[in-house]
C-alpha cells in the first residue's frame, strides 16, 4: 500500500469537508507513518493535535480511510519523538515544567519590529477567530491585492497583535526580500511630531512608504490627531497605488472610533473589516491546551475545563493564570489540585463589572441613533421596532435574562412579545449578513 498517496487522497477529501483555517491548523503536519494488521498509524506533531483530532475529526478521518481501502479497520495516532514526549509533562525535583527558549526566540528584529514567537503555528484557531484567520491567509498569499487594507478589531486580549504579527512573519518566510514594518499608532504619532519639530517631514514620509507591508497596531490612538491622520491617509494612498499592503488593528469597529476622519473610515471599508470577538468555551480550552503544550506543563483535564469555563473573554487572563500555575507547580514540585487552581483564579482575576440592562439599551439606542426613551414606549415605529427586538435578543442571548423580566424592564411588555422578538432576530441572522454584522459590532461595543 502506498501510504503517502493514500493520505494525500484523504487530505483532499478533508480539505473539502472542513474550513481552510481548521485544515491548515490540524492537518498541516500530519502523515501516515505506518500500516500494520489493518491499523493506520497517523503521525502528528504533538499531544495537543492528537487530542483535538481524536475529539473532533477521528470519525471523519477513519471513514475516509476505510473508503479508500477495505483493509483498514483502525486508526491510531503516533506523536513525533514520542519517546521524549512521554515524560515531558511530569515535573520532578531535577527538572522544571517550563521550557527555556533559545535567545533567538526572544529577539525582536529592529528592522521590522516583529516578534518571532508570533507565528501562525502558535496561533490557535477557533470559531471566534476563524474568519479573521482565513482572511489573513488570503492576504499573505496575494499581498497588496486581496483585502487591502486588512482591518481587525476586538477587545484587549483577543489575539489581534499575535495575528497581525504572524502575518508579517509569514510574509518574511515566503519572501525574505519583502520589507515589512510593525508599529503602534502611538509610535507613528511620535515619529510624525518629531519630524515636524526637526523639519524632517519628507524623511518621515519616505521612511514609511518604502515598505511592502505596514502593520499598524491600536489605530484608535490616532483619534482626534488630524495632522497625523492626514499623513497616514497620504501614505495609505501611495502604498495602495503601488500594490503594497497595510494591516490595521483597533479596539472597535472603525465607524465607532470617535475623532477618526471619514475618509480613513472609507478606505478601511474598501478592504476587509473583521471582528475578533471573545473566544468561546471550546476555543478557550484549545488555547489552554496549546499554551500548556508549548511550555511542557501538565494540567489535569478537569482543571483545564474549569479554567476554560471560569475565565471568559480575555486570552491574556488565561495565560496569566497558566503562568501562575507554572510558578506554583515549580515551587511546590507537584501537580496542582483543582481546589488549589480555584484559589489562584479567585485571587488573581478581577471580577468584571456587570452591565445593567439600561446600559445595554443606551448602547443599542446610540448605535441606531434613536432616542433611548422610545425603546420603553408603546410605539410601533419601524425605526424603533428593530433596535428594541435586538435589545431583547441581546439581553436574552448574552445576559440570560428571563423573558418575563425583559418584558417588564422594557415598558411592561408581555413575555410572548419578547419570545417572538428573540426568535425573529435569531432566525434572521442566519441569512441576513448585514444584521449579523450589526449585532457583532454591538457586542464589540458592549464588550
C-alpha positions in Angstrom: 0.0 0.0 0.0 1.3 3.4 -1.0 0.5 5.3 2.3 1.8 8.6 1.0 -0.7 8.6 -1.9 -3.4 7.2 0.4 -3.0 10.1 2.8 -2.8 12.7 0.1 -6.1 11.5 -1.3 -7.7 11.6 2.2 -6.4 15.1 2.7 -8.0 16.2 -0.5 -11.4 15.0 0.8 -10.8 16.5 4.3 -10.0 19.9 2.7 -13.4 19.9 1.1 -15.1 18.9 4.3 -13.6 21.4 6.7 -12.8 25.1 6.7 -9.4 26.3 5.4 -8.5 27.5 8.9 -9.1 24.1 10.5 -7.4 22.3 7.7 -4.2 24.4 8.0 -4.2 24.2 11.8 -4.9 20.5 12.4 -3.7 18.6 9.3 -0.7 20.6 8.0 2.0 18.4 9.8 0.3 15.0 9.6 1.3 12.0 7.7 0.9 8.2 7.8 3.9 6.7 9.5 2.9 3.0 9.2 0.3 0.4 8.3 0.1 -3.0 10.0 -2.6 -5.6 10.6 -5.3 -3.2 9.4 -4.1 -0.4 11.7 -3.1 3.0 10.2 -0.6 4.9 12.3 -1.0 8.6 11.8 1.9 10.8 12.8 1.0 14.1 14.5 3.3 16.9 15.8 2.2 16.9 19.5 -0.3 15.7 22.1 -2.4 18.8 21.6 -3.1 18.0 17.9 -3.5 14.3 18.8 -6.3 15.1 21.3 -8.0 17.6 19.0 -8.0 15.2 16.0 -9.3 12.3 18.2 -12.1 14.5 19.6 -13.2 16.4 16.5 -12.1 14.6 13.4 -11.5 11.0 14.2 -14.7 9.6 12.7 -14.3 11.6 9.6 -10.7 10.6 9.0 -11.4 6.9 9.7 -14.4 7.0 7.4 -12.3 8.4 4.5 -9.5 5.9 5.1 -11.9 3.0 5.0 -13.5 4.3 1.8 -10.0 4.3 0.3 -9.1 0.7 1.4 -11.3 -2.0 2.9 -8.2 -3.5 4.6 -8.2 -0.5 7.1 -10.2 -1.0 10.3 -8.4 1.1 12.9 -6.7 4.5 13.2 -4.1 5.2 15.9 -2.0 8.3 16.5 1.7 8.5 16.9 3.4 11.6 18.3 6.7 12.6 16.7 9.6 11.9 19.0 7.1 10.1 21.3 9.8 8.6 23.5 10.7 12.2 24.5 7.1 13.3 24.9 6.1 10.6 27.4 7.7 12.3 30.4 7.6 15.9 29.2 4.6 16.9 31.3 5.7 15.5 34.7 7.6 17.9 36.9 10.4 16.4 39.1 12.9 17.7 41.6 15.6 17.9 38.9 13.6 19.5 36.1 11.2 22.4 35.6 7.9 22.2 33.7 8.8 25.3 31.8 10.9 25.1 28.7 13.6 27.8 28.2 13.5 29.2 24.7 16.8 30.0 22.8 17.8 33.6 22.8 16.8 33.9 19.1 13.2 33.2 20.1 13.2 36.3 22.2 15.0 38.6 19.8 12.8 41.2 18.0 14.3 42.4 14.8 14.6 46.1 15.0 14.3 46.4 11.2 10.7 45.2 11.2 9.8 45.1 15.0 8.3 41.6 14.5 8.3 39.2 17.4 9.4 35.8 16.1 7.2 34.0 18.6 4.1 35.4 17.0 3.5 32.8 14.2 0.5 31.0 12.6 1.9 27.8 14.1 1.4 29.1 17.6 -1.9 30.8 16.8 -4.9 28.8 18.0 -7.8 28.9 15.5 -11.4 28.5 16.8 -14.9 29.6 15.8 -14.3 33.0 17.3 -11.4 33.9 15.1 -11.7 31.6 12.1 -12.8 34.2 9.7 -10.0 36.6 10.6 -7.5 33.8 10.3 -8.8 32.7 6.9 -8.7 36.3 5.6 -5.2 36.8 6.9 -4.1 33.7 5.0 -5.6 35.1 1.8 -3.7 38.4 2.4 -0.3 36.8 2.6 -0.9 34.7 -0.5 -1.9 37.8 -2.5 0.0 40.6 -0.9 -1.1 44.0 -2.0 -4.2 42.8 -3.8 -6.6 40.8 -1.6 -8.2 42.6 1.3 -6.1 45.7 1.2 -6.4 47.1 3.8 -6.9 44.3 6.2 -8.6 45.7 9.4 -9.3 43.6 12.5 -11.0 44.9 15.7 -11.9 43.5 19.1 -11.3 44.0 22.8 -8.0 43.6 24.5 -6.6 40.1 24.8 -8.4 38.6 21.8 -5.3 37.8 19.9 -5.2 40.7 17.5 -1.5 41.5 17.9 -0.5 37.9 17.6 -2.4 37.5 14.3 -1.2 40.7 12.6 2.4 40.0 13.6 2.0 36.4 12.4 1.0 37.8 9.0 4.3 39.7 8.9 6.4 36.8 9.9 4.6 34.6 7.3 5.3 37.1 4.5 9.0 37.2 5.6 9.2 33.4 5.4 7.6 33.3 2.0 9.7 36.1 0.5 12.7 37.4 2.6 13.1 40.3 0.2 9.8 41.9 1.2 10.2 44.9 3.5 7.8 44.7 6.5 7.3 47.0 9.4 5.2 46.5 12.5 4.5 49.6 14.7 1.9 51.0 17.0 -0.1 54.1 16.1 1.4 55.8 19.1 4.9 55.4 17.6 3.6 56.7 14.3 2.3 59.8 16.0 5.5 60.4 17.9 7.6 59.9 14.8 5.5 62.4 13.0 5.7 65.0 15.8 9.5 64.6 16.0 9.8 65.0 12.2 7.8 68.2 12.3 9.9 69.6 15.2 13.1 68.7 13.3 11.8 69.9 10.0 12.2 66.4 8.5 8.7 65.6 7.4 9.9 64.4 4.0 12.2 61.8 5.7 9.2 60.7 7.7 7.2 60.1 4.6 10.0 58.2 2.8 10.5 56.0 5.9 7.0 54.6 5.9 6.5 54.5 2.1 9.5 52.3 1.5 7.9 49.2 2.9 5.9 46.5 1.1 3.8 45.8 4.1 2.9 48.2 7.0 1.3 46.7 10.1 -0.2 49.3 12.5 -1.5 48.2 15.9 -4.1 50.1 18.0 -5.1 52.7 15.5 -7.6 54.2 17.9 -4.7 56.1 19.5 -4.9 58.5 16.4 -8.4 59.6 17.4 -8.5 63.4 17.1 -5.0 63.8 15.8 -5.9 65.3 12.5 -2.5 66.1 11.0 -1.2 62.6 11.8 -4.3 61.1 10.2 -3.7 63.2 7.2 -0.2 61.8 6.8 -1.5 58.3 7.2 -4.1 58.9 4.6 -1.5 60.0 2.0 0.9 57.1 2.9 -2.1 54.8 2.6 -3.0 56.1 -0.9 0.7 55.9 -2.1 1.1 52.3 -0.9 -2.3 51.3 -2.3 -1.3 52.7 -5.7 1.8 50.6 -5.7 0.0 47.4 -4.6 1.7 47.5 -1.1 -0.3 46.2 1.8 -1.5 47.9 5.0 -2.8 46.0 8.1 -4.6 47.6 11.0 -5.9 46.6 14.4 -8.2 48.5 16.6 -10.3 48.0 19.8 -13.5 48.7 18.0 -15.1 48.9 14.5 -13.6 52.0 12.7 -17.1 53.5 12.4 -17.2 53.8 16.1 -13.8 55.4 16.7 -14.6 59.0 17.6 -12.3 61.5 16.1 -11.3 59.3 13.1 -11.7 61.0 9.8 -14.4 59.8 7.4 -12.0 59.5 4.5 -9.9 57.0 6.5 -13.0 55.1 7.5 -14.0 54.9 3.8 -10.5 53.5 3.0 -10.9 50.8 5.7 -14.4 49.8 4.4 -13.0 49.3 0.9 -10.8 46.4 2.2 -11.8 43.8 4.8 -13.0 44.8 8.3 -13.3 41.8 10.7 -14.3 41.4 14.3 -12.4 39.1 16.7 -14.9 38.5 19.5 -14.2 36.9 22.8 -13.2 33.2 22.5 -16.0 30.6 23.1 -15.5 27.8 25.6 -14.2 25.4 23.1 -11.6 27.9 21.8 -10.5 28.8 25.4 -10.0 25.1 26.1 -7.9 24.8 22.9 -5.8 27.9 23.9 -5.1 26.4 27.3 -4.0 23.1 25.9 -1.8 24.8 23.3 -0.2 27.0 25.9 0.5 24.1 28.3 1.9 22.0 25.5 4.3 24.8 24.4 5.8 25.1 27.9 5.6 21.4 28.8 3.2 21.9 31.7 0.8 19.2 32.7 -2.7 20.2 33.9 -5.4 17.7 34.6 -8.4 17.7 32.1 -10.8 18.7 34.9 -8.6 21.7 35.7 -8.5 22.7 32.1 -12.3 22.6 31.8 -12.6 24.7 34.9 -10.2 27.3 33.6 -12.0 27.4 30.2 -15.3 27.8 32.0 -14.4 30.4 34.6 -12.0 32.7 32.7 -14.1 34.2 29.9 -13.3 36.8 27.3 -9.6 37.5 27.6 -6.8 35.3 26.4 -4.3 37.2 28.4 -6.2 36.4 31.6 -5.9 32.7 30.6 -2.2 33.0 30.0 -1.7 34.9 33.3 -3.3 32.1 35.3 -1.3 29.5 33.5 1.9 31.3 34.4 0.8 31.4 38.0 0.2 27.6 37.8 3.7 27.1 36.4 5.1 29.2 39.3 3.2 27.2 41.9 4.0 23.9 40.3 7.7 24.7 40.4 7.5 26.0 44.0 5.5 23.0 45.4 7.1 20.5 43.0 3.8 18.8 42.3 0.8 18.9 40.0 -1.8 21.3 41.5 -5.2 20.1 42.5 -8.5 21.6 41.3 -9.0 23.4 44.6 -5.5 24.9 44.5 -6.2 26.2 41.0 -9.5 27.6 42.1 -7.8 29.6 44.8 -5.3 31.0 42.2 -8.2 32.1 39.9 -10.2 33.6 42.7 -7.2 35.7 43.9 -5.8 36.8 40.6 -8.7 37.5 38.2 -10.7 40.6 38.9 -14.4 40.2 38.8 -15.8 42.1 35.8 -18.4 44.8 36.4 -21.8 43.6 35.5 -23.6 45.7 32.8 -27.1 46.8 33.6 -29.9 46.4 31.1 -30.2 50.2 30.9 -26.6 50.4 29.7 -27.4 47.9 27.0 -30.4 49.9 26.0 -28.3 53.1 25.8 -25.6 51.4 23.7 -28.0 50.0 21.2 -30.1 53.2 21.0 -27.0 55.2 20.3 -25.9 52.6 17.7 -29.1 53.1 15.8 -29.3 56.8 16.5 -32.7 56.8 18.2 -33.9 58.3 21.5 -33.4 55.9 24.4 -36.8 56.7 25.8 -38.6 55.4 22.7 -37.5 51.8 23.5 -39.7 51.8 26.5 -42.7 53.4 24.8 -45.6 51.6 23.1 -44.7 53.0 19.6 -44.7 50.7 16.6 -42.4 53.0 14.5 -40.2 50.9 12.2 -37.0 52.7 13.2 -37.7 51.7 16.9 -39.0 48.1 16.5 -35.8 46.7 15.1 -33.5 48.1 17.8 -36.0 47.0 20.5 -36.0 43.5 19.2 -32.2 43.4 19.1 -32.1 44.6 22.7 -34.4 41.8 23.7 -32.3 39.3 21.8 -29.0 40.5 23.4 -30.5 40.6 26.9 -31.7 37.0 26.5 -28.8 35.6 24.5 -25.8 37.3 26.1 -27.1 38.1 29.6 -29.5 35.1 30.2 -32.3 37.4 31.5 -35.7 35.7 31.6 -38.4 36.6 29.0 -40.8 38.0 31.6 -38.1 40.1 33.2 -37.0 41.5 29.8 -40.6 42.4 29.1 -41.1 44.1 32.5 -37.9 46.1 32.1 -38.7 47.3 28.6 -42.0 49.1 29.3 -44.1 46.2 30.8 -44.4 44.1 27.7 -45.8 40.6 27.7 -43.2 37.8 27.7 -44.7 36.3 24.5 -43.7 39.6 22.7 -40.1 39.1 24.0 -40.1 35.5 22.8 -41.3 36.5 19.4 -38.6 39.2 19.1 -35.9 36.9 20.3 -36.8 34.1 17.8 -37.2 36.6 15.0 -33.7 38.0 15.4 -32.2 34.6 16.0 -33.7 33.3 12.7 -32.9 36.4 10.7 -29.2 36.5 11.5 -28.8 33.1 9.8 -29.4 34.6 6.4 -29.1 38.4 6.9 -25.4 39.1 6.9 -25.9 42.8 7.4 -27.9 42.2 10.6 -25.3 39.7 11.8 -22.6 42.3 11.3 -24.5 44.9 13.2 -25.0 42.6 16.1 -21.3 41.7 16.1 -20.4 45.4 16.2 -22.9 46.0 19.1 -21.4 43.1 21.0 -17.9 44.5 20.5 -19.1 47.8 22.0 -20.7 46.1 24.9 -17.5 44.1 25.4 
